[in-house]
Amino acid sequence: MERFYAACLNTCATSSWLTQVMQFRAASLATLPAAWLTRQRGRKASIVVAALCYLLGVGLNAGAVNLAMLVVGRLWQGAGVGFSLQASTCSHAACLQTGLLRLRLHFAPST
């Protein structure tokens, strides 16, 4: 176990950008199923899935024994971020609009 953490400290500079890129890609890709889930089941379901994905990623990162497990944990964390962004963007856009504008946007013809 000490060798793993020593190796992580030695490769911190190279693996940190890798895990950040993986988390960003997972968040970007997770917004696609998150959009479908939010449309079908609502924001609450999307937030629950986001929390579960993020907790799974945190658990994998906490118990990581090698670099691959850390990367997989970051992927799950990124998926959780993607799901939460989908839910929060909808609610934030709704809060910013006035009631009349929301009504117009709701009944606007879709293209």
C-alpha positions in Angstrom: 0.0 0.0 0.0 2.8 2.4 0.8 4.4 1.7 -2.6 1.1 2.7 -4.3 0.9 6.0 -2.5 4.5 6.7 -3.1 4.0 6.0 -6.8 1.0 8.3 -6.8 3.0 11.1 -5.3 5.7 10.6 -7.9 3.3 10.6 -10.8 1.0 13.3 -9.4 2.0 15.9 -12.0 1.3 13.5 -14.9 -1.8 11.8 -13.6 -3.5 14.9 -12.4 -4.2 16.3 -15.9 -5.2 12.8 -17.0 -7.8 12.4 -14.3 -9.1 15.9 -14.9 -9.6 15.2 -18.6 -11.3 11.9 -17.9 -13.7 13.6 -15.5 -14.5 16.3 -18.0 -15.2 13.9 -20.7 -17.4 11.7 -18.5 -19.3 14.8 -17.4 -19.8 15.8 -21.1 -21.0 12.4 -22.1 -23.2 12.0 -19.1 -25.3 15.0 -20.0 -26.8 13.1 -22.9 -28.5 10.4 -20.8 -29.1 13.0 -18.1 -31.2 15.1 -20.6 -33.3 12.1 -21.4 -33.8 11.1 -17.7 -34.6 14.7 -16.8 -37.2 14.9 -19.5 -38.8 11.6 -18.7 -38.6 11.5 -14.9 -37.9 15.1 -13.8 -35.1 16.8 -12.1 -35.4 14.9 -8.8 -34.5 11.6 -10.5 -31.6 13.2 -12.3 -30.3 14.6 -9.0 -30.6 11.2 -7.3 -28.7 9.5 -10.1 -26.1 12.3 -9.9 -25.6 11.7 -6.2 -25.3 7.9 -6.6 -22.8 8.2 -9.4 -20.7 10.7 -7.5 -20.8 8.6 -4.3 -19.7 5.6 -6.2 -16.8 7.5 -7.6 -15.8 8.8 -4.2 -15.9 5.3 -2.8 -13.7 4.0 -5.7 -11.2 6.8 -5.2 -11.1 6.3 -1.4 -10.4 2.6 -1.8 -8.1 2.8 -4.8 -5.2 0.4 -4.9 -3.9 1.4 -8.3 -4.0 4.3 -10.8 -6.6 2.6 -13.0 -9.0 2.5 -10.0 -8.5 6.2 -9.5 -9.3 6.9 -13.1 -12.4 4.8 -13.0 -13.5 6.6 -9.8 -13.0 10.0 -11.5 -15.1 8.8 -14.4 -17.9 8.0 -12.1 -17.5 11.3 -10.4 -17.6 13.0 -13.8 -20.8 11.2 -14.6 -22.3 12.5 -11.4 -21.2 16.0 -12.3 -22.8 15.7 -15.7 -26.1 14.5 -14.3 -26.1 17.3 -11.7 -25.3 20.0 -14.3 -28.3 18.9 -16.4 -30.7 19.2 -13.5 -29.2 22.5 -12.1 -29.2 24.2 -15.5 -32.9 23.6 -16.0 -33.8 25.0 -12.6 -31.4 27.9 -12.9 -32.8 28.9 -16.3 -36.4 28.7 -14.9 -35.5 30.9 -11.9 -34.0 33.6 -14.2 -37.1 34.0 -16.3 -40.2 36.0 -15.4 -43.5 34.3 -15.3 -44.8 35.8 -18.6 -41.6 34.9 -20.5 -41.7 31.4 -19.0 -45.2 31.0 -20.3 -44.2 32.2 -23.8 -41.2 29.8 -23.9 -43.4 26.9 -22.8 -45.9 27.4 -25.6 -43.4 28.5 -28.2 -43.3 26.2 -31.3 -40.4 23.9 -31.4 -38.2 23.8 -34.5 
